[in-house]
Amino acid sequence: GYLGSIPFLYYLGGVFGLVAMVLTIRGMEKVPVAVSAVVILAGQLLAGFVMDTLAGRVGPKELLGLCLVGAGVWWNNRQSQAARPPEGEAAA
C-alpha cells in the first residue's frame, strides 16, 4: 500500500516531533515561557544550520545570519539581567 512505499527514515520526523513536543510540555513546568521559546528556536536554527552544512548550502550570508541571531540573544540576555534587581532586593 501507500504507507509501505514511504521510506522508514521519513517516519522518524514524526517520532522526533513527538519527542520534542513532550519534552517542551514537560519543560514548560520548570522553565519560563520566554526561555523555552528561545531554546526551541535556537534548536531549530542549529538543526537547520547543521542540515544545510551537510548539504553544502552554507555560505557567508548564512554564517553572518547565525552570528547576528546569536549576538541578538546575547544582547537581550545582557539587557534583561541589567534590568533585573539584584538578588535579595525588592523591586521598586
C-alpha positions, 0 to 999 in steps of 0.5 A: 500500500501507500504507507509501505512505499514511504521510506522508514527514515521519513517516519522518524520526523514524526517520532522526533516531533513527538519527542520534542513536543513532550519534552517542551510540555514537560519543560514548560513546568520548570522553565519560563515561557520566554526561555523555552521559546528561545531554546526551541528556536535556537534548536531549530536554527542549529538543526537547520544550520547543521542540515544545510552544512551537510548539504553544502548550502552554507555560505557567508550570508548564512554564517553572518545570519547565525552570528547576528541571531546569536549576538541578538540573544546575547544582547537581550540576555545582557539587557534583561539581567541589567534590568533585573534587581539584584538578588535579595532586593525588592523591586521598586 
